[in-house]
Amino acid sequence: MRPIGYRLNVEVSGIEELKEACKEVSKKAEELQEAIDRLSIIEVELKAKPVNN
């Protein structure tokens, strides 16, 4: 049995937009990680006093 050869032409568009979107997503992810890191070092102190009725 002999293999059958096919020729296929493929056109791709929008690559530049995809690259720009990927850069933007990467930047936003980095900013989000920085915000998460800042939140993780915040210390919160809570004081409560009993209330007499």
PyMOL Python script that loads the backbone (N, CA, C, O; Angstrom):
from pymol import cmd

cmd.read_pdbstr("""\
ATOM      1  N   MET A   1       0.840  -1.173   0.000  1.00  0.00           N
ATOM      2  CA  MET A   1       0.000   0.000   0.000  1.00  0.00           C
ATOM      3  C   MET A   1       0.890   1.243   0.000  1.00  0.00           C
ATOM      4  O   MET A   1       1.823   1.347   0.795  1.00  0.00           O
ATOM      5  N   ARG A   2       0.606   2.138  -0.856  1.00  0.00           N
ATOM      6  CA  ARG A   2       1.401   3.351  -1.034  1.00  0.00           C
ATOM      7  C   ARG A   2       0.770   4.517  -0.265  1.00  0.00           C
ATOM      8  O   ARG A   2      -0.446   4.701  -0.331  1.00  0.00           O
ATOM      9  N   PRO A   3       1.574   5.315   0.469  1.00  0.00           N
ATOM     10  CA  PRO A   3       1.002   6.472   1.176  1.00  0.00           C
ATOM     11  C   PRO A   3       0.475   7.505   0.185  1.00  0.00           C
ATOM     12  O   PRO A   3       1.044   7.708  -0.888  1.00  0.00           O
ATOM     13  N   ILE A   4      -0.601   8.139   0.560  1.00  0.00           N
ATOM     14  CA  ILE A   4      -1.205   9.171  -0.280  1.00  0.00           C
ATOM     15  C   ILE A   4      -0.710  10.528   0.204  1.00  0.00           C
ATOM     16  O   ILE A   4      -0.767  10.821   1.399  1.00  0.00           O
ATOM     17  N   GLY A   5      -0.228  11.349  -0.708  1.00  0.00           N
ATOM     18  CA  GLY A   5       0.263  12.676  -0.337  1.00  0.00           C
ATOM     19  C   GLY A   5      -0.798  13.737  -0.577  1.00  0.00           C
ATOM     20  O   GLY A   5      -1.490  13.723  -1.595  1.00  0.00           O
ATOM     21  N   TYR A   6      -0.914  14.649   0.362  1.00  0.00           N
ATOM     22  CA  TYR A   6      -1.841  15.770   0.234  1.00  0.00           C
ATOM     23  C   TYR A   6      -1.078  17.062   0.410  1.00  0.00           C
ATOM     24  O   TYR A   6      -0.092  17.118   1.145  1.00  0.00           O
ATOM     25  N   ARG A   7      -1.524  18.073  -0.249  1.00  0.00           N
ATOM     26  CA  ARG A   7      -0.946  19.401  -0.086  1.00  0.00           C
ATOM     27  C   ARG A   7      -2.023  20.267   0.564  1.00  0.00           C
ATOM     28  O   ARG A   7      -3.186  20.243   0.163  1.00  0.00           O
ATOM     29  N   LEU A   8      -1.615  21.023   1.562  1.00  0.00           N
ATOM     30  CA  LEU A   8      -2.572  21.835   2.299  1.00  0.00           C
ATOM     31  C   LEU A   8      -2.013  23.235   2.462  1.00  0.00           C
ATOM     32  O   LEU A   8      -0.904  23.401   2.969  1.00  0.00           O
ATOM     33  N   ASN A   9      -2.746  24.225   2.048  1.00  0.00           N
ATOM     34  CA  ASN A   9      -2.358  25.621   2.250  1.00  0.00           C
ATOM     35  C   ASN A   9      -3.163  26.165   3.422  1.00  0.00           C
ATOM     36  O   ASN A   9      -4.390  26.072   3.444  1.00  0.00           O
ATOM     37  N   VAL A  10      -2.463  26.731   4.389  1.00  0.00           N
ATOM     38  CA  VAL A  10      -3.115  27.275   5.577  1.00  0.00           C
ATOM     39  C   VAL A  10      -2.749  28.739   5.702  1.00  0.00           C
ATOM     40  O   VAL A  10      -1.580  29.112   5.597  1.00  0.00           O
ATOM     41  N   GLU A  11      -3.747  29.559   5.925  1.00  0.00           N
ATOM     42  CA  GLU A  11      -3.513  30.988   6.134  1.00  0.00           C
ATOM     43  C   GLU A  11      -3.946  31.330   7.551  1.00  0.00           C
ATOM     44  O   GLU A  11      -5.054  30.999   7.973  1.00  0.00           O
ATOM     45  N   VAL A  12      -3.066  31.990   8.272  1.00  0.00           N
ATOM     46  CA  VAL A  12      -3.348  32.381   9.651  1.00  0.00           C
ATOM     47  C   VAL A  12      -3.305  33.897   9.728  1.00  0.00           C
ATOM     48  O   VAL A  12      -2.367  34.523   9.234  1.00  0.00           O
ATOM     49  N   SER A  13      -4.313  34.483  10.343  1.00  0.00           N
ATOM     50  CA  SER A  13      -4.323  35.933  10.502  1.00  0.00           C
ATOM     51  C   SER A  13      -4.565  36.268  11.971  1.00  0.00           C
ATOM     52  O   SER A  13      -5.027  35.429  12.744  1.00  0.00           O
ATOM     53  N   GLY A  14      -4.249  37.492  12.338  1.00  0.00           N
ATOM     54  CA  GLY A  14      -4.475  37.938  13.710  1.00  0.00           C
ATOM     55  C   GLY A  14      -3.336  37.620  14.659  1.00  0.00           C
ATOM     56  O   GLY A  14      -3.494  37.747  15.874  1.00  0.00           O
ATOM     57  N   ILE A  15      -2.195  37.211  14.134  1.00  0.00           N
ATOM     58  CA  ILE A  15      -1.069  36.838  14.991  1.00  0.00           C
ATOM     59  C   ILE A  15      -0.560  38.031  15.793  1.00  0.00           C
ATOM     60  O   ILE A  15      -0.242  37.891  16.974  1.00  0.00           O
ATOM     61  N   GLU A  16      -0.481  39.197  15.169  1.00  0.00           N
ATOM     62  CA  GLU A  16       0.018  40.380  15.885  1.00  0.00           C
ATOM     63  C   GLU A  16      -0.907  40.742  17.043  1.00  0.00           C
ATOM     64  O   GLU A  16      -0.444  41.080  18.132  1.00  0.00           O
ATOM     65  N   GLU A  17      -2.213  40.670  16.806  1.00  0.00           N
ATOM     66  CA  GLU A  17      -3.173  40.956  17.870  1.00  0.00           C
ATOM     67  C   GLU A  17      -3.044  39.935  18.994  1.00  0.00           C
ATOM     68  O   GLU A  17      -3.133  40.281  20.172  1.00  0.00           O
ATOM     69  N   LEU A  18      -2.835  38.685  18.625  1.00  0.00           N
ATOM     70  CA  LEU A  18      -2.662  37.634  19.626  1.00  0.00           C
ATOM     71  C   LEU A  18      -1.414  37.884  20.458  1.00  0.00           C
ATOM     72  O   LEU A  18      -1.438  37.724  21.678  1.00  0.00           O
ATOM     73  N   LYS A  19      -0.322  38.276  19.804  1.00  0.00           N
ATOM     74  CA  LYS A  19       0.925  38.549  20.526  1.00  0.00           C
ATOM     75  C   LYS A  19       0.745  39.714  21.491  1.00  0.00           C
ATOM     76  O   LYS A  19       1.213  39.658  22.628  1.00  0.00           O
ATOM     77  N   GLU A  20       0.066  40.773  21.041  1.00  0.00           N
ATOM     78  CA  GLU A  20      -0.173  41.931  21.904  1.00  0.00           C
ATOM     79  C   GLU A  20      -1.051  41.548  23.092  1.00  0.00           C
ATOM     80  O   GLU A  20      -0.787  41.966  24.219  1.00  0.00           O
ATOM     81  N   ALA A  21      -2.084  40.761  22.846  1.00  0.00           N
ATOM     82  CA  ALA A  21      -2.965  40.320  23.927  1.00  0.00           C
ATOM     83  C   ALA A  21      -2.200  39.462  24.932  1.00  0.00           C
ATOM     84  O   ALA A  21      -2.417  39.581  26.137  1.00  0.00           O
ATOM     85  N   CYS A  22      -1.318  38.611  24.452  1.00  0.00           N
ATOM     86  CA  CYS A  22      -0.505  37.772  25.342  1.00  0.00           C
ATOM     87  C   CYS A  22       0.400  38.628  26.218  1.00  0.00           C
ATOM     88  O   CYS A  22       0.564  38.349  27.406  1.00  0.00           O
ATOM     89  N   LYS A  23       0.987  39.670  25.633  1.00  0.00           N
ATOM     90  CA  LYS A  23       1.836  40.576  26.410  1.00  0.00           C
ATOM     91  C   LYS A  23       1.021  41.273  27.491  1.00  0.00           C
ATOM     92  O   LYS A  23       1.468  41.404  28.630  1.00  0.00           O
ATOM     93  N   GLU A  24      -0.177  41.718  27.126  1.00  0.00           N
ATOM     94  CA  GLU A  24      -1.035  42.413  28.083  1.00  0.00           C
ATOM     95  C   GLU A  24      -1.453  41.485  29.222  1.00  0.00           C
ATOM     96  O   GLU A  24      -1.440  41.880  30.388  1.00  0.00           O
ATOM     97  N   VAL A  25      -1.817  40.266  28.884  1.00  0.00           N
ATOM     98  CA  VAL A  25      -2.206  39.290  29.901  1.00  0.00           C
ATOM     99  C   VAL A  25      -1.038  38.998  30.830  1.00  0.00           C
ATOM    100  O   VAL A  25      -1.215  38.896  32.043  1.00  0.00           O
ATOM    101  N   SER A  26       0.149  38.864  30.265  1.00  0.00           N
ATOM    102  CA  SER A  26       1.340  38.603  31.070  1.00  0.00           C
ATOM    103  C   SER A  26       1.604  39.754  32.037  1.00  0.00           C
ATOM    104  O   SER A  26       1.928  39.531  33.204  1.00  0.00           O
ATOM    105  N   LYS A  27       1.464  40.983  31.545  1.00  0.00           N
ATOM    106  CA  LYS A  27       1.676  42.161  32.390  1.00  0.00           C
ATOM    107  C   LYS A  27       0.634  42.219  33.503  1.00  0.00           C
ATOM    108  O   LYS A  27       0.972  42.493  34.654  1.00  0.00           O
ATOM    109  N   LYS A  28      -0.628  41.964  33.168  1.00  0.00           N
ATOM    110  CA  LYS A  28      -1.701  41.982  34.166  1.00  0.00           C
ATOM    111  C   LYS A  28      -1.484  40.890  35.212  1.00  0.00           C
ATOM    112  O   LYS A  28      -1.738  41.108  36.396  1.00  0.00           O
ATOM    113  N   ALA A  29      -1.021  39.726  34.786  1.00  0.00           N
ATOM    114  CA  ALA A  29      -0.754  38.633  35.722  1.00  0.00           C
ATOM    115  C   ALA A  29       0.359  39.018  36.685  1.00  0.00           C
ATOM    116  O   ALA A  29       0.297  38.706  37.875  1.00  0.00           O
ATOM    117  N   GLU A  30       1.374  39.695  36.169  1.00  0.00           N
ATOM    118  CA  GLU A  30       2.479  40.144  37.016  1.00  0.00           C
ATOM    119  C   GLU A  30       1.981  41.180  38.029  1.00  0.00           C
ATOM    120  O   GLU A  30       2.349  41.127  39.202  1.00  0.00           O
ATOM    121  N   GLU A  31       1.147  42.115  37.579  1.00  0.00           N
ATOM    122  CA  GLU A  31       0.589  43.120  38.483  1.00  0.00           C
ATOM    123  C   GLU A  31      -0.283  42.465  39.549  1.00  0.00           C
ATOM    124  O   GLU A  31      -0.236  42.854  40.716  1.00  0.00           O
ATOM    125  N   LEU A  32      -1.066  41.488  39.159  1.00  0.00           N
ATOM    126  CA  LEU A  32      -1.913  40.774  40.107  1.00  0.00           C
ATOM    127  C   LEU A  32      -1.073  40.042  41.139  1.00  0.00           C
ATOM    128  O   LEU A  32      -1.398  40.061  42.326  1.00  0.00           O
ATOM    129  N   GLN A  33       0.000  39.400  40.706  1.00  0.00           N
ATOM    130  CA  GLN A  33       0.870  38.694  41.645  1.00  0.00           C
ATOM    131  C   GLN A  33       1.499  39.667  42.625  1.00  0.00           C
ATOM    132  O   GLN A  33       1.620  39.355  43.809  1.00  0.00           O
ATOM    133  N   GLU A  34       1.905  40.844  42.153  1.00  0.00           N
ATOM    134  CA  GLU A  34       2.477  41.857  43.043  1.00  0.00           C
ATOM    135  C   GLU A  34       1.448  42.304  44.076  1.00  0.00           C
ATOM    136  O   GLU A  34       1.790  42.486  45.244  1.00  0.00           O
ATOM    137  N   ALA A  35       0.198  42.484  43.665  1.00  0.00           N
ATOM    138  CA  ALA A  35      -0.863  42.876  44.598  1.00  0.00           C
ATOM    139  C   ALA A  35      -1.114  41.778  45.625  1.00  0.00           C
ATOM    140  O   ALA A  35      -1.309  42.064  46.806  1.00  0.00           O
ATOM    141  N   ILE A  36      -1.110  40.533  45.183  1.00  0.00           N
ATOM    142  CA  ILE A  36      -1.291  39.404  46.102  1.00  0.00           C
ATOM    143  C   ILE A  36      -0.149  39.363  47.105  1.00  0.00           C
ATOM    144  O   ILE A  36      -0.370  39.130  48.294  1.00  0.00           O
ATOM    145  N   ASP A  37       1.069  39.587  46.632  1.00  0.00           N
ATOM    146  CA  ASP A  37       2.226  39.595  47.531  1.00  0.00           C
ATOM    147  C   ASP A  37       2.104  40.701  48.570  1.00  0.00           C
ATOM    148  O   ASP A  37       2.433  40.496  49.738  1.00  0.00           O
ATOM    149  N   ARG A  38       1.629  41.881  48.149  1.00  0.00           N
ATOM    150  CA  ARG A  38       1.447  42.987  49.102  1.00  0.00           C
ATOM    151  C   ARG A  38       0.387  42.630  50.133  1.00  0.00           C
ATOM    152  O   ARG A  38       0.556  42.915  51.319  1.00  0.00           O
ATOM    153  N   LEU A  39      -0.693  42.014  49.699  1.00  0.00           N
ATOM    154  CA  LEU A  39      -1.756  41.627  50.630  1.00  0.00           C
ATOM    155  C   LEU A  39      -1.276  40.585  51.631  1.00  0.00           C
ATOM    156  O   LEU A  39      -1.726  40.569  52.777  1.00  0.00           O
ATOM    157  N   SER A  40      -0.384  39.735  51.213  1.00  0.00           N
ATOM    158  CA  SER A  40       0.062  38.654  52.097  1.00  0.00           C
ATOM    159  C   SER A  40       0.936  39.154  53.241  1.00  0.00           C
ATOM    160  O   SER A  40       1.144  38.429  54.213  1.00  0.00           O
ATOM    161  N   ILE A  41       1.459  40.392  53.144  1.00  0.00           N
ATOM    162  CA  ILE A  41       2.309  40.897  54.227  1.00  0.00           C
ATOM    163  C   ILE A  41       1.572  41.874  55.144  1.00  0.00           C
ATOM    164  O   ILE A  41       2.143  42.355  56.123  1.00  0.00           O
ATOM    165  N   ILE A  42       0.317  42.168  54.835  1.00  0.00           N
ATOM    166  CA  ILE A  42      -0.459  43.078  55.674  1.00  0.00           C
ATOM    167  C   ILE A  42      -0.902  42.343  56.934  1.00  0.00           C
ATOM    168  O   ILE A  42      -1.424  41.230  56.877  1.00  0.00           O
ATOM    169  N   GLU A  43      -0.681  42.995  58.069  1.00  0.00           N
ATOM    170  CA  GLU A  43      -1.132  42.438  59.340  1.00  0.00           C
ATOM    171  C   GLU A  43      -2.334  43.240  59.805  1.00  0.00           C
ATOM    172  O   GLU A  43      -2.335  44.470  59.752  1.00  0.00           O
ATOM    173  N   VAL A  44      -3.337  42.542  60.253  1.00  0.00           N
ATOM    174  CA  VAL A  44      -4.551  43.180  60.742  1.00  0.00           C
ATOM    175  C   VAL A  44      -4.708  42.825  62.210  1.00  0.00           C
ATOM    176  O   VAL A  44      -4.563  41.665  62.599  1.00  0.00           O
ATOM    177  N   GLU A  45      -5.006  43.832  63.022  1.00  0.00           N
ATOM    178  CA  GLU A  45      -5.221  43.596  64.449  1.00  0.00           C
ATOM    179  C   GLU A  45      -6.677  43.901  64.752  1.00  0.00           C
ATOM    180  O   GLU A  45      -7.205  44.933  64.338  1.00  0.00           O
ATOM    181  N   LEU A  46      -7.312  43.012  65.465  1.00  0.00           N
ATOM    182  CA  LEU A  46      -8.714  43.169  65.814  1.00  0.00           C
ATOM    183  C   LEU A  46      -8.843  43.117  67.325  1.00  0.00           C
ATOM    184  O   LEU A  46      -8.361  42.183  67.965  1.00  0.00           O
ATOM    185  N   LYS A  47      -9.493  44.124  67.893  1.00  0.00           N
ATOM    186  CA  LYS A  47      -9.740  44.152  69.332  1.00  0.00           C
ATOM    187  C   LYS A  47     -11.244  44.198  69.539  1.00  0.00           C
ATOM    188  O   LYS A  47     -11.955  44.913  68.833  1.00  0.00           O
ATOM    189  N   ALA A  48     -11.716  43.444  70.497  1.00  0.00           N
ATOM    190  CA  ALA A  48     -13.145  43.414  70.796  1.00  0.00           C
ATOM    191  C   ALA A  48     -13.343  43.588  72.291  1.00  0.00           C
ATOM    192  O   ALA A  48     -12.564  43.082  73.099  1.00  0.00           O
ATOM    193  N   LYS A  49     -14.386  44.305  72.645  1.00  0.00           N
ATOM    194  CA  LYS A  49     -14.738  44.490  74.057  1.00  0.00           C
ATOM    195  C   LYS A  49     -16.142  43.949  74.253  1.00  0.00           C
ATOM    196  O   LYS A  49     -17.014  44.138  73.404  1.00  0.00           O
ATOM    197  N   PRO A  50     -16.356  43.280  75.369  1.00  0.00           N
ATOM    198  CA  PRO A  50     -17.716  42.792  75.640  1.00  0.00           C
ATOM    199  C   PRO A  50     -18.656  43.972  75.903  1.00  0.00           C
ATOM    200  O   PRO A  50     -18.256  44.982  76.484  1.00  0.00           O
ATOM    201  N   VAL A  51     -19.876  43.830  75.477  1.00  0.00           N
ATOM    202  CA  VAL A  51     -20.880  44.866  75.684  1.00  0.00           C
ATOM    203  C   VAL A  51     -21.855  44.371  76.743  1.00  0.00           C
ATOM    204  O   VAL A  51     -22.424  43.287  76.617  1.00  0.00           O
ATOM    205  N   ASN A  52     -22.047  45.183  77.801  1.00  0.00           N
ATOM    206  CA  ASN A  52     -22.999  44.822  78.861  1.00  0.00           C
ATOM    207  C   ASN A  52     -24.386  45.314  78.477  1.00  0.00           C
ATOM    208  O   ASN A  52     -24.558  46.451  78.038  1.00  0.00           O
ATOM    209  N   ASN A  53     -25.376  44.437  78.649  1.00  0.00           N
ATOM    210  CA  ASN A  53     -26.763  44.817  78.324  1.00  0.00           C
ATOM    211  C   ASN A  53     -27.411  45.536  79.450  1.00  0.00           C
ATOM    212  O   ASN A  53     -28.574  45.926  79.346  1.00  0.00           O
TER     213      ASN A  53
END
""", "prot")
cmd.dss("prot")
cmd.show_as("cartoon", "prot")
cmd.util.cbc("prot")
cmd.orient("prot")
